[in-house]
Amino acid sequence: MSEATQSKPKFMAEMSVRQVLDLHPEAGLVLTGYHLGGCSHCGVNQFETLQQVCNAYGIPLDAVLSSLNDLLEA
């Protein structure tokens, strides 16, 4: 398969938090930067989607996705 036909990985709203964390080793740091997980009062369920978590905590999904996808560009 040529490089042009291979799809690059991308973070998407419907991914579970577990899938997000598995896709890139620094994804957890990005989520923590938005106060999603990492502390006792805002732990996130790893089976929820990124969109569900952002909606629950009032975090702009587009900003989180942009930050996560920046990891894949680096």
C-alpha positions, -999 to +999 in steps of 0.1 A: +000+000+000+014+034-009+020+061+016-007+082-001-034+055+004-025+048+040-047+067+065-029+085+093-042+079+128-064+107+141-081+115+174-119+116+170-148+126+192-163+091+192-131+074+205-132+060+240-108+076+265-090+043+265-085+044+227-072+080+231-047+070+257-036+040+236-030+060+204-003+083+218+019+081+249+014+118+257-024+119+252-029+116+290-009+147+295-031+166+271-062+154+289-048+164+322-040+198+308-078+202+303-084+189+338-099+156+324-087+129+347-056+129+368-072+141+401-095+124+425-126+145+419-125+145+381-115+109+372-129+099+338-143+066+328-121+051+301-151+036+284-167+069+278-161+087+245-140+118+243-172+137+234-191+125+264-162+134+287-159+169+272-196+175+274-198+163+310-170+187+321-179+216+298-146+214+280-146+225+243-143+193+223-127+211+193-099+224+214-091+190+230-092+173+196-069+200+181-044+196+210-045+158+207-041+158+170-011+182+173+007+152+191+003+132+159+018+160+138+050+163+159 
